[in-house]
């Protein structure tokens, strides 16, 4: 292919596997046997039905999703789920729910929930600049909370849950925003009432939002819930109540196939651990030239924020890296510094190249 690709360290939309892009390219004009592109198909035709069913079945295999859970392919981004969750899981706007606030995304989820129920912050990492995950004993949970919400991986701050808290309410459920570490490692789905994720980091293009929900939680939405936010409507219609993001779902399906071909999420996690280890070792071994603000035990395998001791060199670092075809390394505007997002599709070679560049940059500027 004529045009050279860069290593894209963006937090999202992010890098997709090269093999997936090339396959999509080969099937773009005509999806085999259909005489048309996936973008031109009826979402109710047998071809698209086979595409969405295969995508769901491969995702179920990857995450070993138990049969009593539904998989929904929705739109509106993870941000829509910030509202859909309280609307569906709280029968009344007076219901209490708990939020662990470990970074910007869980904070946004908490703030949106304030419109639809009575959320309570059970722990906040704000005073420590969101560099930690709390010991679960420190969570001040409400024994009546309908759910306990976490963001499994904070994309901006780079903190990741390595295990999961249990709701104090025996009838409550754990809910997780897994947008930025979805399908990056095996997860015991049975521990959760709801898992949701925007696709655009690890599994596909933006426009697809995946919700995995235990069936008994479906069908209790507040009366004013818009039809597009009602899990029951989407579950009953197999995500085909209205026109779904067909092409995006097709792309997710190709990524799921690719992850299965790699040996599934156990193998994928091993690769992600190796990439992250190389990068964190480079940061920690730089005699303070580079620094990771995040507590070691909860460092994200997906999003690696780091700062330069000489912060005046940050612009130069980003400029020089871009010249070497490593792009999108600037940290989020709210935290500054650098951030390397190394999702599933980032090859080991990309991380090795970044680390070699970091060492060289340090040698020239130390
Ligand atoms: N949650 C997390 C952890 C994210 O990283 C993002 C986006 O980056 C969102 C939620 C919001 O997702 P969306 O842009 O799909 O609404």
Boltz pocket constraint, residues with backbone or C-beta under 6 A from the ligand:
constraints:
  - pocket:
      binder: B
      contacts: [[A, 11], [A, 12], [A, 76], [A, 77], [A, 78], [A, 79], [A, 80], [A, 105], [A, 151], [A, 153], [A, 154], [A, 155], [A, 156], [A, 177], [A, 178], [A, 179], [A, 180], [A, 198], [A, 199]]
      max_distance: 6.0
